[in-house]
Amino acid sequence: AIVDIVTLDDTNMEIAISCSAMNQLLTMVTDPSDPLLAMSSLDLVEQLAVCMPMHGNRARWLFSAPLLNPLLQMAGGGNQDEDPDPVLGGSALRLLSALCRLGHRDSTLFGLGGSELLTGFYNALQKFEGSGELDRLAFIDAVSSFASASPDALELVLNDTTIREGWLSLSVAQPKLKSVIMKSVAN
């Protein structure tokens, strides 16, 4: 219910932040004792990231370090030594993709914490090891979102053989997956 309320207007988000409702959501996202609660909470945060119109307070909260840092750690982009969380890593990567798309619409958001987002997201992409078609779809979406975030991000993707091959390889793809790959390049 809080997600529906804060997406209505910037004042509602300001009130939710001031009364610690958003801190409660952040606590649920980062709760190591209940991965299912964390996964559901990541879905709620993703709704905040994709619901338009985007308001200033919501964008600042989404790009804040207390949210970005745990997301990057879950996706494997926090430190070079950390692997992605086996349960939450995919959801975190999907949410980071949504944040990259949001930053692509408004590049000033990258000034709020987006440079860490791009660096960590790139690290997470390098560590991605999906096994099935759904994992491959998530990876294609993530690389496409990252590459479209800035010219520097696109250059990183094109210069990284592993990420580029994982994104553009058509050799073992089914026809539907081939069309998804081609659409991601067009984006």
Phi, psi and chi 1 to 4 in degrees:
 res  aa     phi    psi   chi1   chi2   chi3   chi4
   1 ALA       -  -37.0      -      -      -      -
   2 ILE   -63.5  -34.9 -170.2   69.0      -      -
   3 VAL   -63.7  -43.9  170.6      -      -      -
   4 ASP   -63.0  -36.2  -65.2  -30.5      -      -
   5 ILE   -72.2  -46.2  -67.6  169.7      -      -
   6 VAL   -72.8  -19.2  -59.6      -      -      -
   7 THR   -80.2  -11.8   56.4      -      -      -
   8 LEU   -71.0  -39.5  -67.1  175.4      -      -
   9 ASP  -164.4  154.5  145.6  -42.1      -      -
  10 ASP   -64.7  -34.1 -146.9   25.9      -      -
  11 THR   -63.9  -39.6  -54.3      -      -      -
  12 ASN   -62.7  -39.2  -67.5  -12.3      -      -
  13 MET   -66.3  -40.6 -176.4   65.5  176.8      -
  14 GLU   -60.2  -42.1 -174.0  176.7  -22.9      -
  15 ILE   -66.1  -43.0  -67.8  168.0      -      -
  16 ALA   -62.4  -37.7      -      -      -      -
  17 ILE   -68.2  -45.3  -68.4  170.3      -      -
  18 SER   -68.1  -28.9   67.8      -      -      -
  19 CYS   -97.4   13.8   72.5      -      -      -
  20 SER    68.7   16.5  -61.7      -      -      -
  21 ALA   -65.4  -36.2      -      -      -      -
  22 MET   -73.4  -30.8  -59.6  -46.4  -68.6      -
  23 ASN   -64.8  -35.9  -75.3  -16.6      -      -
  24 GLN   -64.7  -42.4  179.2   61.8   36.7      -
  25 LEU   -62.9  -41.7 -179.1   58.4      -      -
  26 LEU   -62.8  -39.4 -176.4   58.9      -      -
  27 THR   -62.6  -39.9  -59.8      -      -      -
  28 MET   -67.8  -36.6  -67.4 -175.7  -36.1      -
  29 VAL   -63.4  -37.9  164.7      -      -      -
  30 THR   -99.5    9.0   58.3      -      -      -
  31 ASP   -72.9  109.3 -176.7    1.6      -      -
  32 PRO   -74.7  -14.3   27.3  -31.7      -      -
  33 SER   -82.6  -15.2   66.9      -      -      -
  34 ASP  -140.0   86.4 -168.5  -12.9      -      -
  35 PRO   -62.9  -30.1   -6.4    9.6      -      -
  36 LEU   -69.0  -39.0  -66.6  177.8      -      -
  37 LEU   -64.0  -42.6  175.2   65.8      -      -
  38 ALA   -61.8  -42.2      -      -      -      -
  39 MET   -64.7  -42.7 -170.2  176.0  -65.9      -
  40 SER   -63.6  -39.0  -64.4      -      -      -
  41 SER   -67.1  -37.3  -58.8      -      -      -
  42 LEU   -60.9  -38.3  -74.9  170.2      -      -
  43 ASP   -62.9  -39.1  -70.6  -18.2      -      -
  44 LEU   -65.4  -42.2  -68.1  174.4      -      -
  45 VAL   -65.0  -36.4  175.2      -      -      -
  46 GLU   -62.4  -37.6 -174.7  176.9    5.4      -
  47 GLN   -60.3  -39.5  -72.6  177.9   24.2      -
  48 LEU   -62.0  -34.8  -71.2  173.6      -      -
  49 ALA   -77.8  -27.7      -      -      -      -
  50 VAL  -102.0  -16.1  -61.1      -      -      -
  51 CYS   -73.2  127.6 -174.6      -      -      -
  52 MET  -111.8  151.1  -66.2  -63.5  151.2      -
  53 PRO   -76.4  152.1   28.2  -32.4      -      -
  54 MET   -87.4  131.7 -179.8   55.9   62.5      -
  55 HIS  -103.8  156.0  -56.6  -70.0      -      -
  56 GLY   -58.3  -47.0      -      -      -      -
  57 ASN   -64.9  -37.9  -74.3  -33.1      -      -
  58 ARG   -67.0  -43.4 -174.6  163.1   30.2  119.1
  59 ALA   -61.9  -42.9      -      -      -      -
  60 ARG   -63.8  -38.8  -78.6 -173.0  -71.6  -77.5
  61 TRP   -66.9  -42.4 -174.4   80.3      -      -
  62 LEU   -63.7  -31.7  -72.3  166.4      -      -
  63 PHE   -99.1   15.6  -81.0   82.5      -      -
  64 SER   -82.3  151.1   67.6      -      -      -
  65 ALA   -59.2  -39.1      -      -      -      -
  66 PRO   -62.0  -22.4  -24.5   33.3      -      -
  67 LEU   -95.6  -45.5  178.9   63.7      -      -
  68 LEU   -63.1  -43.1  -80.7 -178.6      -      -
  69 ASN   -60.5  -48.4  -69.0  -21.0      -      -
  70 PRO   -64.3  -35.3  -14.7   21.6      -      -
  71 LEU   -62.3  -45.0  -70.8  175.9      -      -
  72 LEU   -64.8  -38.4  -69.7  169.7      -      -
  73 GLN   -64.4  -43.4  -74.7  179.0  -27.2      -
  74 MET   -61.7  -38.8  -72.0  175.0 -157.6      -
  75 ALA   -81.0   -7.6      -      -      -      -
  76 GLY    92.3   11.2      -      -      -      -
  77 GLY  -105.7    6.5      -      -      -      -
  78 GLY   -71.9  -51.0      -      -      -      -
  79 ASN  -133.5  156.0  -68.3  -33.1      -      -
  80 GLN   -64.8  -27.5  -69.3  -69.0   -9.9      -
  81 ASP   -83.6  -14.7  -57.6  -22.1      -      -
  82 GLU   -90.8  138.1  -69.0 -179.9   13.3      -
  83 ASP   -91.5  158.7  -71.6  -30.3      -      -
  84 PRO   -62.5  149.1  -17.1   26.0      -      -
  85 ASP   -64.5  128.2 -175.6  -69.6      -      -
  86 PRO   -64.9  -25.5   15.8  -22.7      -      -
  87 VAL   -98.5  -44.6  175.8      -      -      -
  88 LEU   -99.0   -9.4  -57.8  173.3      -      -
  89 GLY   -59.0  -43.0      -      -      -      -
  90 GLY   -66.6  -42.4      -      -      -      -
  91 SER   -65.4  -40.0  -65.2      -      -      -
  92 ALA   -65.0  -40.3      -      -      -      -
  93 LEU   -64.5  -39.7 -169.1   63.9      -      -
  94 ARG   -63.2  -41.5 -168.2  178.6   68.7 -125.7
  95 LEU   -67.5  -40.3  177.9   51.9      -      -
  96 LEU   -62.8  -34.9  -70.1  167.9      -      -
  97 SER   -62.1  -43.0  -64.4      -      -      -
  98 ALA   -63.2  -38.9      -      -      -      -
  99 LEU   -67.7  -36.9  -68.1  176.1      -      -
 100 CYS   -63.5  -42.0  -85.4      -      -      -
 101 ARG   -63.1  -38.5  -75.6 -169.9  -64.3  -85.2
 102 LEU   -64.4  -43.9 -175.8   59.9      -      -
 103 GLY   -65.0  -30.0      -      -      -      -
 104 HIS   -66.7  -37.1  179.7   67.3      -      -
 105 ARG   -69.1  -34.8  -75.4 -170.9 -150.8  108.8
 106 ASP  -137.4   95.9 -178.8    0.2      -      -
 107 SER   -66.4  -16.5   60.2      -      -      -
 108 THR   -66.0  -21.2   62.0      -      -      -
 109 LEU   -65.7  -29.1  -66.0  174.3      -      -
 110 PHE   -66.0  -21.7  -73.1  125.1      -      -
 111 GLY   -72.6  -19.1      -      -      -      -
 112 LEU   -82.7   -9.7  -61.4  174.2      -      -
 113 GLY   152.4    5.5      -      -      -      -
 114 GLY   -72.1  -23.8      -      -      -      -
 115 SER   -65.7  -38.1   61.0      -      -      -
 116 GLU   -65.6  -36.5  -68.5   84.6   13.1      -
 117 LEU   -60.3  -48.8  167.8   65.1      -      -
 118 LEU   -65.4  -42.3  -68.6  175.6      -      -
 119 THR   -64.4  -48.8  -57.0      -      -      -
 120 GLY   -66.0  -38.6      -      -      -      -
 121 PHE   -63.6  -41.4 -164.4   14.6      -      -
 122 TYR   -60.8  -44.2  176.6   70.0      -      -
 123 ASN   -60.8  -40.5  -68.2  -22.3      -      -
 124 ALA   -65.4  -39.6      -      -      -      -
 125 LEU   -63.4  -36.7  -70.2  173.4      -      -
 126 GLN   -64.9  -28.8  -71.9  179.2  -45.8      -
 127 LYS   -92.9   -3.5  -65.3  177.5 -175.8  176.9
 128 PHE   -65.2  131.4 -178.8   82.9      -      -
 129 GLU  -138.3   77.0  -68.2 -176.8   21.7      -
 130 GLY   -83.6  154.0      -      -      -      -
 131 SER  -114.3  -28.4   57.2      -      -      -
 132 GLY  -113.4 -178.1      -      -      -      -
 133 GLU   -66.5  -36.3 -168.7  167.8  -60.3      -
 134 LEU   -64.6  -40.7  -72.7  176.8      -      -
 135 ASP   -63.2  -40.5  -72.5  -20.0      -      -
 136 ARG   -64.4  -40.7  179.9   87.9 -168.3  -83.3
 137 LEU   -61.7  -43.6  -73.9  170.4      -      -
 138 ALA   -62.4  -41.1      -      -      -      -
 139 PHE   -64.9  -43.9 -179.1   74.6      -      -
 140 ILE   -61.0  -44.5  -69.5  166.4      -      -
 141 ASP   -62.5  -42.6  178.9   54.7      -      -
 142 ALA   -64.3  -45.7      -      -      -      -
 143 VAL   -65.2  -41.8  173.1      -      -      -
 144 SER   -61.5  -43.6  177.9      -      -      -
 145 SER   -63.8  -43.6  -63.2      -      -      -
 146 PHE   -64.4  -48.2  176.5   74.5      -      -
 147 ALA   -63.6  -31.5      -      -      -      -
 148 SER   -84.5   -4.7   67.4      -      -      -
 149 ALA   -70.4  -34.9      -      -      -      -
 150 SER  -164.8  159.7   75.4      -      -      -
 151 PRO   -60.2  -35.0  -24.1   33.1      -      -
 152 ASP   -65.5  -39.9  -67.6  -24.1      -      -
 153 ALA   -64.8  -42.0      -      -      -      -
 154 LEU   -61.0  -42.0  177.3   60.6      -      -
 155 GLU   -63.4  -40.5 -173.4  175.2  -25.0      -
 156 LEU   -59.8  -44.1  -78.2  173.1      -      -
 157 VAL   -64.4  -46.2  167.8      -      -      -
 158 LEU   -68.5  -27.6  -66.1  176.8      -      -
 159 ASN   -86.9  -12.6  -70.5  -24.5      -      -
 160 ASP   -97.1  107.7 -172.2  -51.3      -      -
 161 THR   -58.4  -42.7  -51.4      -      -      -
 162 THR   -64.8  -49.3  -54.3      -      -      -
 163 ILE   -66.7  -43.6  -67.3  176.3      -      -
 164 ARG   -60.5  -45.0 -174.2 -179.0   65.7 -123.8
 165 GLU   -65.4  -41.0  -73.5  -64.5  -44.1      -
 166 GLY   -63.4  -32.4      -      -      -      -
 167 TRP   -79.9  -45.6  178.4   31.3      -      -
 168 LEU  -101.9   -5.6  -59.6  175.3      -      -
 169 SER   -65.9  122.7  176.3      -      -      -
 170 LEU  -105.6   -2.5  -63.4  171.9      -      -
 171 SER   -62.6  -39.0   60.7      -      -      -
 172 VAL  -114.7   14.7  -66.0      -      -      -
 173 ALA   -84.7  143.3      -      -      -      -
 174 GLN   -72.6  162.8  -60.7  -65.2  -37.1      -
 175 PRO   -55.6  -41.0  -27.5   34.4      -      -
 176 LYS   -65.8  -39.7  -74.2 -177.1 -178.2 -179.3
 177 LEU   -67.3  -37.0 -173.1   55.9      -      -
 178 LYS   -60.5  -40.2  -72.4 -180.0 -178.8  179.9
 179 SER   -68.3  -35.0   66.8      -      -      -
 180 VAL   -64.2  -42.4  168.1      -      -      -
 181 ILE   -61.3  -46.5  -66.2  167.6      -      -
 182 MET   -63.9  -38.8  -62.2  -52.0  -69.0      -
 183 LYS   -66.2  -38.4 -176.6 -180.0 -178.1  -56.0
 184 SER   -64.6  -35.5   78.5      -      -      -
 185 VAL   -67.2  -39.6  170.8      -      -      -
 186 ALA   -65.3  -31.7      -      -      -      -
 187 ASN   -70.4      -  -71.9  -23.1      -      -
